[in-house]
Amino acid sequence: MTFKSYIKHFINFLIFIVSITVIFTGIETFLRIKNHYIINYDIEMWKYSKKLKEAVTDNKINHIHKKNKLAILQNVEIKINSLGMRGDDDDIQKWQSSDLKILFMGSSIMLGWGVKEEFVLNNIVEENAIKNNKSWATLNSGVGNYNTERYVNNYFEYNQNLNPDIIVVQYFINDAEILKSNHGNLITRNFHLGVFLWKYISLFKDDLNRKNIDDYYKKIYREEKKNKIVKKNLLKLKKHCTVKNIRCILVYTPDIDLLKSGNDLKFIKRYIIETTKELEMEFIDVSDSIKDNIDKQMTNSEYNDRHPNEVSHKIIGERIYNYLDK
């Protein structure tokens, strides 16, 4: 090959690289502008991960909240206090001086994704207590993309020194999923285009794996019955609560959209009821309270987001308060 041929191939390669870079930059710029004005659920979750989460080496926890941070996500302010929990440090001061301390744990539903802080279910409980002249304080340790293993181990690693009087586990039906430690790659961590490509691939996999939601969850709970990850972690928590004289309550939360379609996945509820009975944990089922209001808009559907909205949080919070106030 002659020198001129080398030069020609090199120039063609440079043109190719520049073209790809220009196309990528153009697409990325367009997506960032679009997503600024038109809220996209997956991008907002991506922002949450970048702005408010940090990785930890413990695979049983995977990630925690960055302390003393704030972000506007899905048009809602999410503020993280010095404990790494949603809220501010006024909540911690109230906690220290209250007669009854209630710690809530769970995943993104408990965090209150898409819900203003004052309307998240733990604050609904606290608001009802204040109205009835009770000195109760709550803290919200919910973290997005957690399962039972993660939120229980998060408690033992970071929060057990808070010495709560009551622990409320907000259990959602997918808390038995086995979550892999995955912090993404250079593209998915830094570019909107990477998020869209990841979502496309995920949707393709979901189309293959979740055509029948019953089969999907039956597979998850077959694995749970074999590995007992949920049961083992709840047992660990219950033993701790018994030693420390802490009330330990599990709040079973269904998938609202599935409930509306008439599919309440009763086999999951049966398993959780059997588990809590075996472990002698208190159990609250909010399914009926949600069914009683099934005609209302109860999810953040305007963002194609299935998380419960403030209407649902009010229903669930009041159900928990009435149970605690018996």
C-alpha positions as CSV (number, residue, x, y, z in Angstrom):
1,M,0.0,0.0,0.0
2,T,1.4,3.4,-1.0
3,F,1.8,6.4,1.2
4,K,-1.1,8.1,-0.6
5,S,-3.3,5.2,0.1
6,Y,-2.5,5.4,3.8
7,I,-3.3,9.1,3.8
8,K,-6.6,8.4,1.9
9,H,-7.7,5.7,4.4
10,F,-6.7,7.9,7.3
11,I,-8.7,10.9,6.0
12,N,-11.7,8.6,5.4
13,F,-11.4,7.3,9.0
14,L,-11.3,10.8,10.3
15,I,-14.3,11.8,8.3
16,F,-16.2,8.8,9.7
17,I,-15.2,9.6,13.3
18,V,-16.2,13.3,12.9
19,S,-19.5,12.3,11.3
20,I,-20.3,9.9,14.1
21,T,-19.4,12.5,16.7
22,V,-21.5,15.2,15.0
23,I,-24.5,12.9,14.8
24,F,-24.1,11.7,18.4
25,T,-23.8,15.3,19.6
26,G,-26.8,16.4,17.6
27,I,-29.0,13.6,19.0
28,E,-27.8,14.1,22.5
29,T,-28.5,17.9,22.3
30,F,-31.9,17.3,20.9
31,L,-32.8,14.8,23.7
32,R,-31.5,17.1,26.4
33,I,-33.6,20.0,25.1
34,K,-36.7,17.7,24.7
35,N,-36.3,16.2,28.1
36,H,-36.0,19.6,29.7
37,Y,-39.4,20.6,28.5
38,I,-41.1,17.2,28.2
39,I,-40.6,15.2,31.4
40,N,-39.5,11.6,30.7
41,Y,-39.8,9.1,33.6
42,D,-36.6,7.1,32.7
43,I,-34.5,10.3,32.4
44,E,-35.8,11.6,35.8
45,M,-34.9,8.3,37.4
46,W,-31.4,8.6,35.7
47,K,-31.1,12.1,37.2
48,Y,-32.1,10.7,40.6
49,S,-29.3,8.1,40.4
50,K,-26.7,10.7,39.4
51,K,-27.7,13.5,41.7
52,L,-28.9,11.8,44.9
53,K,-27.3,8.3,44.9
54,E,-23.9,7.0,45.6
55,A,-22.5,3.5,45.3
56,V,-21.3,1.5,48.3
57,T,-19.1,-1.6,48.4
58,D,-21.6,-3.8,50.3
59,N,-23.5,-5.7,47.6
60,K,-26.4,-6.3,49.9
61,I,-27.0,-2.5,49.9
62,N,-25.5,-1.5,46.6
63,H,-26.2,2.3,46.9
64,I,-27.4,4.9,49.4
65,H,-28.5,8.5,49.3
66,K,-25.9,11.3,49.2
67,K,-26.4,13.4,52.4
68,N,-27.6,17.0,52.4
69,K,-28.5,17.0,48.7
70,L,-31.5,18.3,46.8
71,A,-32.9,17.7,43.3
72,I,-36.0,18.6,41.4
73,L,-37.2,15.3,39.8
74,Q,-40.4,14.8,37.9
75,N,-41.3,18.4,39.0
76,V,-41.0,17.5,42.7
77,E,-38.4,18.5,45.1
78,I,-36.6,15.6,46.8
79,K,-34.4,16.7,49.6
80,I,-32.0,14.4,51.5
81,N,-31.0,15.2,55.0
82,S,-27.8,14.5,57.0
83,L,-29.0,10.9,57.7
84,G,-29.3,10.2,54.0
85,M,-33.1,10.1,54.3
86,R,-35.8,12.1,52.5
87,G,-36.6,15.2,54.5
88,D,-34.6,17.8,56.4
89,D,-32.8,18.0,59.7
90,D,-35.9,19.5,61.4
91,D,-37.3,15.9,61.1
92,I,-34.3,14.6,63.1
93,Q,-34.8,17.2,65.8
94,K,-38.5,16.3,66.1
95,W,-37.4,12.6,66.3
96,Q,-35.1,13.3,69.2
97,S,-37.8,15.0,71.3
98,S,-40.9,12.9,70.4
99,D,-42.7,10.4,72.6
100,L,-43.1,7.8,69.8
101,K,-40.5,7.3,67.1
102,I,-41.6,5.5,63.9
103,L,-39.0,4.6,61.2
104,F,-40.3,3.8,57.7
105,M,-38.3,1.6,55.3
106,G,-38.8,0.5,51.8
107,S,-38.0,1.4,48.2
108,S,-39.2,4.1,45.8
109,I,-42.8,4.0,46.9
110,M,-41.7,4.7,50.4
111,L,-39.4,7.4,49.2
112,G,-42.4,9.0,47.7
113,W,-41.3,9.2,44.1
114,G,-43.3,11.8,42.3
115,V,-45.0,13.0,45.5
116,K,-44.3,16.3,47.4
117,E,-42.6,15.6,50.7
118,E,-45.5,16.8,52.9
119,F,-47.9,14.3,51.1
120,V,-45.6,11.2,51.5
121,L,-47.3,8.5,53.6
122,N,-45.0,8.8,56.7
123,N,-45.8,12.5,56.8
124,I,-49.5,11.7,56.5
125,V,-49.1,9.5,59.7
126,E,-47.3,12.4,61.5
127,E,-49.9,15.0,60.4
128,N,-52.7,12.9,61.7
129,A,-50.9,12.4,65.0
130,I,-50.4,16.2,65.4
131,K,-54.1,16.8,64.7
132,N,-54.8,14.4,67.6
133,N,-52.2,16.0,69.9
134,K,-49.8,13.1,69.8
135,S,-46.1,13.5,70.0
136,W,-45.1,11.2,67.2
137,A,-42.2,11.6,64.8
138,T,-41.4,9.7,61.6
139,L,-38.3,9.3,59.5
140,N,-38.4,8.0,55.9
141,S,-35.5,5.8,55.0
142,G,-36.9,4.7,51.6
143,V,-34.4,4.5,48.8
144,G,-35.2,3.9,45.1
145,N,-34.3,0.6,43.5
146,Y,-34.2,-1.3,46.8
147,N,-35.6,-4.7,47.6
148,T,-36.1,-6.3,51.0
149,E,-32.5,-7.3,51.3
150,R,-31.3,-3.8,50.6
151,Y,-33.5,-1.9,52.9
152,V,-33.1,-4.2,55.8
153,N,-29.3,-4.2,55.5
154,N,-29.3,-0.4,55.0
155,Y,-31.1,-0.2,58.4
156,F,-28.5,-2.4,60.2
157,E,-25.5,-0.5,58.6
158,Y,-26.7,3.0,59.0
159,N,-29.9,3.5,61.1
160,Q,-30.2,1.1,64.0
161,N,-28.6,3.6,66.3
162,L,-31.7,5.8,65.9
163,N,-33.5,3.5,68.4
164,P,-37.0,3.6,66.9
165,D,-40.1,2.5,68.9
166,I,-41.8,1.2,65.7
167,I,-40.4,0.0,62.4
168,V,-42.8,0.0,59.4
169,V,-41.7,-2.0,56.4
170,Q,-43.5,-0.8,53.3
171,Y,-43.5,-4.0,51.3
172,F,-44.2,-3.8,47.6
173,I,-44.8,-6.9,45.5
174,N,-41.5,-6.7,43.6
175,D,-39.4,-6.5,46.8
176,A,-38.6,-10.2,46.4
177,E,-36.8,-9.5,43.1
178,I,-33.1,-10.3,43.1
179,L,-31.3,-7.1,42.1
180,K,-27.9,-7.2,40.6
181,S,-25.2,-4.7,41.5
182,N,-25.0,-2.6,38.3
183,H,-23.6,0.9,38.2
184,G,-24.0,1.2,34.4
185,N,-21.3,2.1,31.9
186,L,-19.8,5.3,30.6
187,I,-22.6,5.8,28.0
188,T,-25.6,5.0,30.3
189,R,-24.1,7.0,33.2
190,N,-23.5,10.2,31.3
191,F,-25.7,10.5,28.2
192,H,-29.5,10.7,27.6
193,L,-29.0,8.7,24.4
194,G,-27.4,5.9,26.5
195,V,-30.5,5.9,28.8
196,F,-32.8,5.6,25.7
197,L,-30.8,2.8,24.2
198,W,-30.8,1.0,27.6
199,K,-34.5,1.5,27.9
200,Y,-35.1,0.1,24.4
201,I,-33.1,-3.0,25.1
202,S,-34.8,-3.4,28.5
203,L,-38.3,-3.1,26.8
204,F,-37.3,-5.8,24.4
205,K,-36.3,-8.1,27.2
206,D,-39.5,-7.2,29.1
207,D,-41.5,-8.1,26.0
208,L,-39.9,-11.5,26.1
209,N,-40.0,-12.0,29.8
210,R,-43.1,-10.2,31.0
211,K,-45.8,-11.1,28.5
212,N,-47.7,-12.7,31.4
213,I,-47.3,-10.7,34.6
214,D,-48.6,-13.7,36.6
215,D,-45.8,-15.9,35.2
216,Y,-43.2,-13.3,35.9
217,Y,-44.1,-12.9,39.5
218,K,-44.7,-16.6,40.0
219,K,-41.1,-17.1,38.9
220,I,-39.9,-14.5,41.3
221,Y,-41.7,-16.1,44.2
222,R,-40.6,-19.6,43.3
223,E,-37.1,-18.3,43.6
224,E,-38.0,-16.6,46.9
225,K,-39.4,-19.9,48.3
226,K,-36.2,-21.6,47.3
227,N,-33.7,-18.9,48.5
228,K,-35.8,-17.3,51.2
229,I,-34.1,-14.0,50.8
230,V,-37.1,-11.9,51.9
231,K,-37.9,-14.3,54.7
232,K,-34.3,-14.4,56.0
233,N,-34.0,-10.6,56.0
234,L,-37.4,-10.1,57.7
235,L,-36.4,-12.7,60.3
236,K,-33.1,-10.8,60.9
237,L,-35.1,-7.6,61.4
238,K,-37.7,-9.3,63.6
239,K,-35.1,-10.8,65.9
240,H,-33.5,-7.4,66.3
241,C,-36.9,-5.8,67.0
242,T,-37.6,-8.5,69.7
243,V,-34.3,-7.9,71.4
244,K,-34.7,-4.1,71.3
245,N,-38.4,-4.2,72.2
246,I,-39.4,-2.5,68.9
247,R,-42.8,-3.0,67.2
248,C,-42.2,-4.4,63.7
249,I,-45.0,-3.9,61.2
250,L,-45.1,-4.9,57.6
251,V,-47.5,-2.9,55.3
252,Y,-48.4,-5.0,52.2
253,T,-48.8,-2.7,49.2
254,P,-50.3,-4.0,45.9
255,D,-49.6,-2.8,42.4
256,I,-52.4,-0.2,41.9
257,D,-52.6,-0.6,38.1
258,L,-52.9,-4.4,38.4
259,L,-55.5,-4.0,41.1
260,K,-57.5,-1.8,38.9
261,S,-57.4,-4.4,36.1
262,G,-58.7,-7.0,38.6
263,N,-55.4,-8.8,39.1
264,D,-54.4,-8.7,42.7
265,L,-51.8,-11.5,42.5
266,K,-53.2,-13.2,45.6
267,F,-50.4,-15.8,45.7
268,I,-48.0,-13.1,46.6
269,K,-50.2,-11.8,49.5
270,R,-50.6,-15.3,50.8
271,Y,-46.9,-15.8,50.9
272,I,-46.3,-12.6,52.7
273,I,-49.1,-13.3,55.2
274,E,-47.7,-16.8,55.9
275,T,-44.2,-15.3,56.3
276,T,-45.3,-12.6,58.8
277,K,-47.4,-15.1,60.8
278,E,-44.4,-17.4,61.0
279,L,-42.1,-14.5,62.1
280,E,-44.8,-13.1,64.4
281,M,-44.6,-9.7,62.7
282,E,-47.6,-7.4,62.6
283,F,-49.3,-7.2,59.2
284,I,-51.3,-4.4,57.5
285,D,-52.9,-4.9,54.1
286,V,-53.8,-1.7,52.4
287,S,-55.4,-3.4,49.4
288,D,-59.0,-2.9,50.5
289,S,-58.4,0.8,51.3
290,I,-57.1,1.2,47.8
291,K,-60.0,-0.8,46.3
292,D,-62.4,1.5,48.1
293,N,-61.0,4.4,46.1
294,I,-60.3,2.5,42.8
295,D,-62.2,5.1,40.8
296,K,-59.7,7.8,41.7
297,Q,-56.5,8.7,39.9
298,M,-53.9,7.1,42.2
299,T,-50.7,6.9,40.2
300,N,-48.4,9.4,38.5
301,S,-49.8,8.4,35.1
302,E,-49.2,11.8,33.5
303,Y,-45.5,10.8,33.4
304,N,-46.2,7.2,32.4
305,D,-45.2,6.4,36.0
306,R,-46.9,3.7,38.0
307,H,-45.8,4.9,41.4
308,P,-48.6,5.9,43.8
309,N,-49.4,9.6,43.8
310,E,-50.4,11.8,46.7
311,V,-53.9,10.4,46.7
312,S,-52.6,6.9,47.3
313,H,-50.1,8.1,49.9
314,K,-52.9,9.7,51.8
315,I,-55.0,6.6,51.7
316,I,-52.1,4.4,52.8
317,G,-50.9,6.8,55.5
318,E,-54.3,7.2,57.0
319,R,-54.7,3.4,57.1
320,I,-51.4,3.0,58.9
321,Y,-52.3,5.8,61.4
322,N,-55.6,4.3,62.2
323,Y,-53.9,0.9,62.8
324,L,-51.3,2.5,65.1
325,D,-53.9,4.6,67.0
326,K,-56.0,1.6,67.9
